[in-house]
Amino acid sequence: MNMNVSHFRQGVSKVRLSKDAFAELLTVRELFETVSQGVRFDTKVAYINPLQSSVLREELNRIRNMIDHESHVLILDGFKVDKLSTFKSLVWTFSSLLGVPMVQNHLGHKVIEVYDRGGKSIEAGARYHQTRQGAYIHNDGVSDPLPIDYLILACGQKALLGGESILIDASAVYAELMAFPDVLEELKCDFFFENRGMSEDEQLFKAPILYFSSEGIPLIRYFRVYIESAHLKAGVPLTAAKTQALDFLDTVLDQSSVQHRVLLEPGQVLISADNKFLHTRTNFIDMNAPRSEINDAEPLSDLNRYMLRLWLRKQ
């Protein structure tokens, strides 16, 4: 195995594809770009010929194993390019080989561009990826009743100041809350959630915040702002016990002992098991004024903080 792995920042693994695997990825991307001309880039998935790209297939399997059974989170390096269009196609090609991309909004988009549009706040109904706000600890699968297996966050450009990613392992959170069994039991009960941005018809659903995999690994679904909004829309106010449980959870999530902090550099791709890791970011300030739309022909060096987000299910 030629994949290079190093460890930094409190145990988060940093991985780079071998030269052979990356060359095979570029070949797959070239084929994908040829067959997908004239359509939005995330409407077709890339694929590997069973008789080709053996090194890339092996290293993709290694990444899946790390996320599924080992660290549950890693950073993939080596995706720094000049043009936005190239960055999009490269990240999409890799991601659609790693797993099955999921729809992320009511428009059917499977790739979401994460940057500040300069519009309304999360509290006023915006989705997290449209703002420069931080401090809302969450996982992305909070809006979808079905879990996400792999969260992809690829950095095209970082902010002038701030925008640090904060990662929190659900197992560490559960260990801290074991001292408060009543709180744990409350978090295992159903709460209302909303499918904000996922469809034109607003829908609510119920799910626990804390639950467990078949192997007994703690799993989590959380975004307090969305939960509070969903309970208001359902006409079912949060009980005193539920509010206290959320306060306890937020306090644990605020502790440095459960947090891993990472400032993604351009060309780095964060991959995590979404229901095993919560995340957020710090507030950030950009070099330029926010824009509602960005042209694919632009160089990444001219952009404000810019990320691509994908949700994947296992193949």
C-alpha positions as CSV (number, residue, x, y, z in Angstrom):
1,M,0.0,0.0,0.0
2,N,1.6,3.3,-1.1
3,M,-0.9,5.6,0.6
4,N,1.0,8.1,2.8
5,V,-0.5,8.7,6.3
6,S,0.6,11.1,9.0
7,H,-1.1,12.2,12.2
8,F,-1.6,15.8,13.4
9,R,-3.8,18.0,15.5
10,Q,-5.0,15.7,18.2
11,G,-5.0,12.5,16.2
12,V,-6.8,13.4,13.0
13,S,-5.2,11.4,10.2
14,K,-3.9,13.1,7.1
15,V,-3.8,11.0,4.0
16,R,-2.5,11.4,0.4
17,L,-3.2,9.1,-2.5
18,S,-0.1,7.5,-4.0
19,K,1.1,8.9,-7.3
20,D,-0.2,5.9,-9.1
21,A,-3.6,6.1,-7.6
22,F,-3.9,9.8,-8.3
23,A,-2.8,9.3,-11.9
24,E,-5.6,6.7,-12.2
25,L,-8.1,9.2,-10.6
26,L,-7.1,11.8,-13.2
27,T,-7.7,9.2,-16.0
28,V,-11.2,8.4,-14.6
29,R,-11.9,12.2,-14.4
30,E,-11.0,12.7,-18.0
31,L,-13.3,10.0,-19.1
32,F,-16.1,11.4,-16.9
33,E,-15.7,14.9,-18.3
34,T,-15.9,13.5,-21.9
35,V,-19.2,11.6,-21.3
36,S,-20.9,14.3,-19.1
37,Q,-20.5,17.4,-21.4
38,G,-23.5,19.6,-21.6
39,V,-25.1,18.6,-18.2
40,R,-24.6,19.8,-14.6
41,F,-21.5,18.0,-13.4
42,D,-23.2,16.2,-10.5
43,T,-26.0,14.5,-12.6
44,K,-23.7,11.7,-13.7
45,V,-21.4,9.6,-11.6
46,A,-17.9,8.6,-12.4
47,Y,-17.0,4.9,-12.5
48,I,-14.0,2.6,-12.7
49,N,-13.5,0.0,-15.4
50,P,-13.3,-3.3,-13.5
51,L,-10.1,-4.2,-15.5
52,Q,-8.4,-0.8,-14.7
53,S,-7.4,1.5,-11.9
54,S,-6.5,-1.4,-9.5
55,V,-4.3,0.9,-7.3
56,L,-7.0,3.5,-6.9
57,R,-9.6,0.8,-6.1
58,E,-7.3,-0.5,-3.3
59,E,-6.7,2.9,-1.8
60,L,-10.4,3.8,-1.9
61,N,-11.1,0.6,0.0
62,R,-8.5,1.6,2.6
63,I,-10.1,5.0,3.0
64,R,-13.5,3.4,3.5
65,N,-12.1,1.0,6.1
66,M,-10.5,3.9,8.0
67,I,-13.8,5.8,8.1
68,D,-15.9,2.7,8.9
69,H,-13.8,0.9,11.5
70,E,-10.8,3.0,12.6
71,S,-10.6,6.8,13.1
72,H,-14.0,7.6,11.5
73,V,-12.5,10.8,10.2
74,L,-9.5,11.8,8.0
75,I,-8.1,14.5,5.8
76,L,-7.2,13.7,2.2
77,D,-4.6,16.0,0.8
78,G,-3.4,16.7,-2.7
79,F,-6.4,18.2,-4.5
80,K,-5.1,21.7,-4.9
81,V,-5.9,23.1,-8.5
82,D,-6.2,26.5,-10.1
83,K,-9.7,26.6,-11.6
84,L,-13.0,26.2,-9.9
85,S,-14.4,23.9,-12.7
86,T,-11.4,21.6,-12.4
87,F,-11.8,21.4,-8.6
88,K,-15.5,20.6,-8.9
89,S,-14.9,17.7,-11.4
90,L,-11.9,16.3,-9.4
91,V,-13.8,16.3,-6.1
92,W,-16.9,14.9,-7.7
93,T,-15.0,12.1,-9.5
94,F,-13.3,11.0,-6.3
95,S,-16.4,11.2,-4.2
96,S,-18.7,9.3,-6.6
97,L,-16.1,6.6,-6.6
98,L,-15.9,6.5,-2.8
99,G,-19.7,6.2,-2.3
100,V,-23.2,6.9,-3.8
101,P,-23.8,10.7,-3.7
102,M,-27.1,11.8,-2.1
103,V,-29.4,14.6,-3.1
104,Q,-28.9,17.6,-0.7
105,N,-31.7,20.0,-1.6
106,H,-35.1,20.4,-3.3
107,L,-33.4,21.2,-6.6
108,G,-31.8,17.7,-6.7
109,H,-28.2,18.9,-6.3
110,K,-25.8,16.3,-5.1
111,V,-22.9,18.8,-4.6
112,I,-23.5,21.9,-2.4
113,E,-21.2,25.0,-2.6
114,V,-20.4,26.2,0.9
115,Y,-19.8,29.9,1.0
116,D,-21.3,33.1,2.4
117,R,-24.0,34.5,0.2
118,G,-24.5,37.6,2.4
119,G,-28.2,36.9,2.9
120,K,-30.3,36.0,5.9
121,S,-29.1,34.2,9.0
122,I,-29.6,30.6,10.1
123,E,-32.1,31.8,12.7
124,A,-34.1,33.5,9.9
125,G,-34.3,30.3,7.9
126,A,-31.0,30.1,5.9
127,R,-29.1,26.8,5.7
128,Y,-25.7,26.7,7.4
129,H,-23.7,26.5,4.1
130,Q,-25.1,29.8,2.9
131,T,-23.7,31.9,5.8
132,R,-20.4,32.7,7.5
133,Q,-21.9,31.9,11.0
134,G,-20.1,29.4,13.3
135,A,-20.7,27.9,16.7
136,Y,-23.7,25.7,15.7
137,I,-22.5,22.2,16.4
138,H,-24.3,19.7,14.2
139,N,-24.1,16.8,11.8
140,D,-25.3,17.2,8.2
141,G,-27.7,14.2,8.3
142,V,-30.0,16.1,10.6
143,S,-32.3,17.1,7.8
144,D,-32.7,13.6,6.3
145,P,-34.4,10.7,8.1
146,L,-31.9,8.4,6.4
147,P,-28.3,8.5,7.7
148,I,-25.3,9.7,5.7
149,D,-22.4,7.3,5.7
150,Y,-19.7,9.7,4.5
151,L,-19.6,13.5,4.7
152,I,-17.2,15.1,2.3
153,L,-16.0,18.7,2.8
154,A,-13.5,19.8,0.2
155,C,-11.6,23.1,0.6
156,G,-11.1,25.2,-2.5
157,Q,-10.2,28.4,-0.7
158,K,-9.9,29.4,3.0
159,A,-11.1,32.6,4.6
160,L,-9.0,35.6,5.3
161,L,-9.6,35.0,9.0
162,G,-11.3,32.1,10.9
163,G,-13.3,29.3,9.4
164,E,-11.6,26.6,11.5
165,S,-13.4,23.2,11.5
166,I,-14.2,21.7,14.8
167,L,-14.8,17.9,14.9
168,I,-16.4,16.1,17.9
169,D,-16.5,12.3,18.2
170,A,-19.9,11.0,19.4
171,S,-18.2,8.3,21.5
172,A,-16.3,11.0,23.5
173,V,-19.6,12.9,24.0
174,Y,-21.3,9.7,25.2
175,A,-18.5,9.0,27.6
176,E,-18.8,12.4,29.2
177,L,-22.6,12.1,29.5
178,M,-22.4,8.7,31.2
179,A,-22.1,10.6,34.5
180,F,-25.6,11.9,33.9
181,P,-27.9,8.9,33.2
182,D,-31.1,10.8,33.3
183,V,-29.8,13.2,30.6
184,L,-28.6,10.2,28.5
185,E,-32.0,8.6,28.7
186,E,-33.7,11.8,27.6
187,L,-31.4,12.2,24.6
188,K,-32.3,8.6,23.5
189,C,-36.0,9.7,23.2
190,D,-37.5,11.1,20.1
191,F,-37.2,14.8,19.2
192,F,-38.8,16.6,16.3
193,F,-36.5,17.4,13.3
194,E,-37.3,19.3,10.1
195,N,-36.2,18.6,6.5
196,R,-35.0,22.2,6.0
197,G,-34.0,22.8,2.4
198,M,-34.6,19.2,1.4
199,S,-37.9,19.6,-0.4
200,E,-40.4,22.3,-1.3
201,D,-42.9,20.8,1.1
202,E,-41.9,21.3,4.7
203,Q,-41.9,18.0,6.6
204,L,-41.2,17.1,10.2
205,F,-40.0,13.8,11.5
206,K,-39.1,12.2,14.8
207,A,-35.7,10.7,15.8
208,P,-33.5,10.3,18.9
209,I,-30.4,12.5,19.3
210,L,-28.3,9.6,20.7
211,Y,-28.6,6.0,19.4
212,F,-26.3,3.1,18.7
213,S,-25.0,1.1,15.8
214,S,-25.4,-2.7,15.6
215,E,-21.8,-2.9,17.0
216,G,-22.7,-0.7,20.0
217,I,-20.9,2.4,18.7
218,P,-22.6,5.7,19.8
219,L,-24.3,7.6,16.9
220,I,-25.7,11.1,17.0
221,R,-28.1,13.4,15.2
222,Y,-28.0,17.0,16.3
223,F,-28.5,20.6,15.3
224,R,-30.2,22.5,18.1
225,V,-31.5,25.4,16.0
226,Y,-33.3,22.9,13.7
227,I,-34.7,20.9,16.6
228,E,-36.1,24.0,18.3
229,S,-37.6,25.2,15.0
230,A,-39.1,21.8,14.4
231,H,-40.8,21.6,17.8
232,L,-42.3,25.1,17.3
233,K,-43.7,24.1,13.9
234,A,-45.0,20.9,15.4
235,G,-46.8,22.8,18.1
236,V,-45.0,20.6,20.7
237,P,-42.8,22.7,23.0
238,L,-39.7,21.2,24.3
239,T,-40.3,19.9,27.9
240,A,-38.2,21.1,30.7
241,A,-36.4,17.8,30.8
242,K,-35.6,17.9,27.1
243,T,-34.4,21.5,27.3
244,Q,-32.1,20.6,30.2
245,A,-30.8,17.6,28.3
246,L,-29.9,19.8,25.3
247,D,-28.2,22.3,27.7
248,F,-26.1,19.4,29.1
249,L,-25.2,18.2,25.6
250,D,-24.2,21.7,24.5
251,T,-22.0,22.1,27.5
252,V,-20.2,18.8,26.8
253,L,-19.8,19.8,23.1
254,D,-18.2,23.0,24.3
255,Q,-15.4,21.3,26.1
256,S,-11.9,21.2,24.5
257,S,-11.5,17.6,25.7
258,V,-13.9,16.3,23.1
259,Q,-12.9,18.7,20.2
260,H,-10.5,18.3,17.3
261,R,-9.7,21.6,15.6
262,V,-8.5,21.7,12.0
263,L,-8.0,24.6,9.6
264,L,-8.5,23.1,6.1
265,E,-6.1,24.3,3.5
266,P,-6.9,24.7,-0.2
267,G,-6.8,21.2,-1.8
268,Q,-7.6,19.3,1.4
269,V,-10.7,17.1,1.7
270,L,-12.3,16.2,5.0
271,I,-14.0,12.8,5.1
272,S,-16.0,11.7,8.2
273,A,-18.6,9.2,9.2
274,D,-21.4,11.8,9.6
275,N,-23.4,10.0,12.3
276,K,-20.3,9.3,14.4
277,F,-18.9,12.9,14.3
278,L,-20.5,16.2,14.9
279,H,-18.8,19.3,13.4
280,T,-19.0,23.0,13.2
281,R,-16.8,25.9,12.2
282,T,-15.7,29.1,13.8
283,N,-17.0,32.4,12.4
284,F,-15.0,33.7,9.5
285,I,-14.1,37.0,7.7
286,D,-13.6,37.0,3.9
287,M,-11.3,39.1,1.8
288,N,-14.1,40.3,-0.5
289,A,-17.8,41.2,-0.2
290,P,-20.1,38.1,-0.3
291,R,-21.7,37.1,-3.6
292,S,-24.9,35.1,-4.3
293,E,-23.4,33.2,-7.3
294,I,-19.9,32.2,-8.4
295,N,-18.8,31.4,-12.0
296,D,-17.2,28.1,-12.6
297,A,-14.5,29.7,-14.9
298,E,-13.1,31.7,-12.0
299,P,-9.7,30.9,-10.4
300,L,-10.0,29.6,-6.9
301,S,-7.4,32.2,-5.8
302,D,-9.9,35.0,-6.4
303,L,-12.6,33.5,-4.3
304,N,-13.7,34.0,-0.7
305,R,-13.8,30.9,1.6
306,Y,-15.2,28.2,-0.7
307,M,-16.0,24.5,0.1
308,L,-17.7,21.7,-1.7
309,R,-20.0,19.4,0.4
310,L,-21.2,15.9,-0.5
311,W,-23.2,13.3,1.3
312,L,-22.4,9.7,0.4
313,R,-24.0,6.4,1.2
314,K,-22.0,3.2,1.0
315,Q,-21.9,1.4,-2.4
